[in-house]
Amino acid sequence: MSKVRWVLVLSENWTIVDPNDMKALVRIAQEAEGAGIDAVMLSEHIVLGRSAGSNGVMDNPREYAYPGNQPPDMSWPNSIVLLSAIAAVTEKLRLVGGAIIAPLRHPLLLAKEIATLDRLSEGRFVMLPTVSWHEDEYAALGIPFNRRGAILDEQLEVLAKCWQPGPVSHHGEFFNFDDVWVEPRPQREDGPRLWFGGQEMHAPLLRRLVKYGHGFNPLGVPSSADMDALQSGLEEAGRSLSDIELVGGINGKFETPDSLLDLDQVLEPLPAKVAAGFETICFKPSMYIDDAKQMGAFCRSLIKKSDALLS
């Protein structure tokens, strides 16, 4: 087994495959599993507005999609639907909904979708609930953007209830219902694994991690103060940092709009990341290859090179 749990970012690989070719994405996931990759990750948007590219569209299409650098017509498949297709043709691969924008869905519907996918995959689903950044998206769906954090907090409370035996009742600021059963429930009695992330360890993120979290997937490299806050918060709640899967990533700087990254160079900081406890690492294959036929060989090379660095 690899010394690192590798997570293949399946979104945004349009320089390798047509972004509307869903079957090609499923095949990539199958190849990744066969090569020894631990998980695939999908992010999402339901809609994009004109401000999606307000900070300037990415210079190199192989770069990560960040807030404000995306063309409004960028393809974002429905994560839960696509991961369900992948679940049906894989056996061990973890399926990470890496940016499920929870406030855009009713929590009862979300609980149903999550539980169905988790049952289909026999407990392999991982969800990262998020509020996201795109105000146009909230406006289009009629959800108050400035209340999205409070909505997510209440949704997490509802989801926790839905993952217990019914009937379920809830009376909150945003959602109210009495005596309903939400079946099926997820594979695990306490629900699927939940990761949380953000650009910094702000108070709501820390609260969610401590109360509900199984993994921490920060955007970028967390500061020592962020990690100290997480450890202290967990200890105050009777938990330990060892309860949390620490999820990092590898990345680099593109020299030109057409260039690829050098894998050996990008892997150089890996030992330090793993030494800091980040043993689950995300990568996006389109940063390194342009041909889908190279996917299996690339994944095997990634594992071989990283194991050698860590030996």
N, C-alpha and C positions, 0 to 999 in steps of 0.2 A: 504494500500500500504506500502511496506517496506520502511524504512527510508534510505536505500541504494539501488542504482540501481546496481544490481549484473550482471556481465558479465561472462558467462561461457566460458572459453577457450576450444574450441572444438578440436584444434590440439593437437597432442602429447599424447593422452590418450590410447596408445597401451597396457598398462597393464590392461585396462578394456575391450577394444574391439580390434579385429583384425584391424590393420591400413588400410587394403584394403576393409573393410566392410563399404562401404559408406552408406548403408541403416541403419546400426546400429548408425552411427553418426547423421543421420536425425532423428532417433527415440529419441536419447538423446536430441536433440534440441526440439522436441515436448514435451518430459517430462519436460524439463526445463521451457518451456512456461507455461505448466499446473501447475507447482509448484510456479510460480510467479517470475521467473528469467526475467530480463529486456532484455538481449541480449546474443547472442553467438558470439564468435570471432574465426576467422580462420587466421592463418599466412600461408606463402607459400615460396617455392622455385620452380623454374622451373626445374633446375638440380642441383646436388651437385657434386663437384669434390673431389679429395683425401684430400685436405686441410680442408674439412669440420670438420674433427676431429683432427686438428693439435694441439689443446690445451689439447687433451685427452678426450675421450668419457666420458660422464657423468657417475658417479659411480652408481647412483640410476636412473633407467629409468623413474622414476616419476618426476625427476627434470625438470626445464624448459630447452628447447633447446636455448643455447646462441651461439654467434659467436665462432666457432672453437671447440665446444664440441659435435658435432653430427656425427653419423656414416654416411658415404657417401650414403648408401642404405636406409636411412631414408625416410619414405613415407610422401610426402607433396601433398595432393590432390589440384587440381585447386580450389582456393577459390571462384571464381565467379561462376563456374559451381556448386559446392556443395552448396553454399548459395542460388543459384536459386532453387535447389531441396527443400531446407528448406523453402524458401519463399512460395513455392506452397502449403505447408501443415501446415503453421502457420498463425496467424492473427495479433498478436501484437508484437511479438518478434523482437527486432532490430537485424540487420544482419551486423556484423562488419568485413570488410575485413581489418584485423589488421596489415597486412604488405604486401600491394600490391606493388611489386617492379616495379614501373612505368617505369623507363628507359629501361626495357627489352621489352617494348611494344611500338608500334607506338601510339601516343596520339589519333588519329582518331579512331583506333580500340578500344582503352581503353574507349574513350568517348561513343562509341556504346554499349560496353559490360556493362558499369556502368549504362547507362540510361535504358537499357533493364531490368536489374536486379532491378533498383530502381522503375521502372514502375510496374514490376511484384509484388514487395513487397509493392506497394502503399506508397513509400517514407520511407521505414524502413531501407534502406541501409546506412551504414556509412563506409567511406573509410579512411584508414590511408596510404597515399602514402609514400613510403620510397625508399631509394637508396640501402639499405642492405649493407652487409659486404663481400660477398663471391666473390673474384676476379675470381676464376675458372668459376663461373656461367656466368659472363660477357664475359670472353674469349670464352666460348663455343658458345655463341650467337652473338659474333662479335661486342659487344658494348664496347666502351672505358671506362674502369673502372675509370680512373682518371678524367673523364668528367661527371661522373654520377650525381653530384650535379647540374651542369649547365644544363644537359639534363632535370632533374626533374623540375627546375625552368621554363624552356621553355614549358614543358608539362603542367604545371599548368596554364600557360597563354593560351595555346591552349584549354585546357579543359574549362576554363572560357568562352572562345569565343563560344565553341560548345554548351554550355548550354544556349545560347541566340538564338533568331530566326535567321535562315540563310538568305542569304548565309554567309559562313565563309571563310575568307582568312587569311593566315599567312605567313610571310617571316622572318625566323630566322636563327640562326646558324645551327640548326639540322633539321628543318622541314620547308618545303615550299609547299604551295598549294593555289589555287585560287577558289573562288566561289563554295563551296561545301555546301550541306545541310547534317546535321547529325541528323537524326530522327530515333526513337523518342528521345525527350529530357527528362531529369529526371522529377520526379513528382513535385518537387519544382522549381520555376522559377529561383532561384539562385543555383540550383544544389543540390546534396546530401550533407549531413554533412561531413566535413573533419576534421579528427584528425591528429595531428602531434606529433612525439615523438623522443627521442634520449637520449643519455647518459648524455648530458649536454646542457645548453642553448647556443649553439654556434650561431654565427651571421646568417647563412642561416636558421637555425631552427626558430629563433626569427622572421626573416623577413617573412617566410612562415606562421607562426602562426598569425602574425599581419595582413597580407594581405588576407589570405584565411581561417584561422582556425576557427573551431567551438569547438574544443576539444584539450586538451594537455594530452598526454599519455606518460610520461617519462619512461625510463628504469631505475628502481630503484627510490630512493627518491630524488626529486630535492632539491637543496640547497636554502637557503633563498636568496642568490644572484641571482640564476636562477629565482625565483619567482618575485623578485624585478625588474629584467630586463624585464620579461614578462609584468608586470603591467605597467611599464614606457613606454614600446614600444606600448602597446595598447592605453594608454592615449594620447601619441603623435599622434596617428592615429585617435583620436576621438572615440576610443572604450573603453570598460571597461573590467576588469577581469571577471565580471559577465557574459560577452558574451561567455566565454570559459568554456566548461564542463571539469572539472578536473578529470582525470582518474588515479586511483591508483591500488594497488594490495595487496594481502595477500600472504605470503610465509613463509617458515621456513627452518630449517636445518635438514636433514635426519640423524638419528643416525647410520644407517647401510644401505648397498645397497638394503636390502629387506624391510626396514621399511616404515611405513606410518607416516604422520604427525598427531599431535593431534589438532583437530579443535579449541577446547577451548583455547589452548595455542597460536595458530596462530592468533586468533581473538583479543587477548589482546591489541594490538596497534591500533585497529580499531577506537575507539573514538577519538584518537588524529588525525588520518588521516581525519576523517570527520570534526573535528573542524577546520582543516587547509583548508577545502573547497573541499577535495577529496571525493565526495559523490557517484561517480561511481567507483566500485571496481571489479577487475578481480580476478577470482579464477580458478584453474585447478582441476577438481574432482579427477583425478587419484592420486593426492597427498594424498587423504584421504580415498578412497575406492578402492577396486579391483574388485567389482562385479557390472556390469551394471544394475542388477535388483534393486540395492540400490539407483539408481540415483535420482528418484523422492523424496524418503524419505530424502536423504542427502540434496537436495536443499531446501526442506521445513525446515529441521533442521537448515541449515545455516541461512536462513532468520529469523527464530524464535530466534536463539541465538544472532544474530546481533541486532535485534530489541530490545531484552532485555538489551543488553549492552548499547544501545543508548537511552533508555527510561529515 
